[in-house]
Amino acid sequence: SKNLVIAIDGPAGVGKSTLARKLAERLSFFLLDTGALYRVMALDLLRKGISPEIPEIPEELLNDCDIRIEHENAQMRLFLRNEDVTALIREEHVGIAASKFSMRPEVRRALLWLQRRTAETGNIVAEGRDMGSVVFPWAQAKFFLTADLEVRAWRRFQELTDKGIKIEFQDVLEDMRARDFRDRTRSESPLVQAEDAISVDTTHMSADQVLDRIISIIREHT
Ligand code: C5P
């Protein structure tokens, strides 16, 4: 396709969402937050009474998940059967279910076309776990963000605490460790750095420093 794709991958809590949003704003690209799509799918399955532990998810249930994306500048609104679920999918239990459901090849397959179709509507910043490796192997720029586990857990802890959510740091840390393990060890599209991705360690960087770094790399390469 003639449209530009910037792929941003990395583990949970590494700062992908913040970077992707700021980058999309700066470049006037659409934002494609693919974690949000896994969350909508998880919400739909939970509502259908499907547990993440079910041995096999019936194909017709996956095909029947009606997701619509609306782009507003660098923001995404998500609709499930015409219901705006943008806020709902941020709930912790939906995130945990998304992490478990996303291990399944049938779930990943069901979301592949939706992700690729977005790239046909305009230039995009695509953010997730397998953007550069599987979904958009042809992306013109690929970034792989990393940061120490404790730092990622700390950022996530602050984010939740700022929202007024009462939670223990130790629980956030353990949840993040478990998510990392599931992301890296699943057989279908595990979290791996694409061969041609540029890796950026954000452990000691602020969100704005990461943005500046990425923009200067993009300028150097184009
Ligand atoms: O990034 P976020 O926490 O919103 O993603 C929810 C879950 O979806 C993650 O825990 C991750 O396991 C999964 N995911 C994925 N592939 C993507 C994006 C997210 O497996 N491209």
Boltz pocket constraint, residues with backbone or C-beta under 6 A from the ligand:
constraints:
  - pocket:
      binder: B
      contacts: [[A, 12], [A, 34], [A, 35], [A, 36], [A, 38], [A, 39], [A, 95], [A, 98], [A, 99], [A, 100], [A, 102], [A, 103], [A, 127], [A, 128], [A, 129], [A, 130], [A, 131], [A, 179], [A, 183], [A, 189]]
      max_distance: 6.0
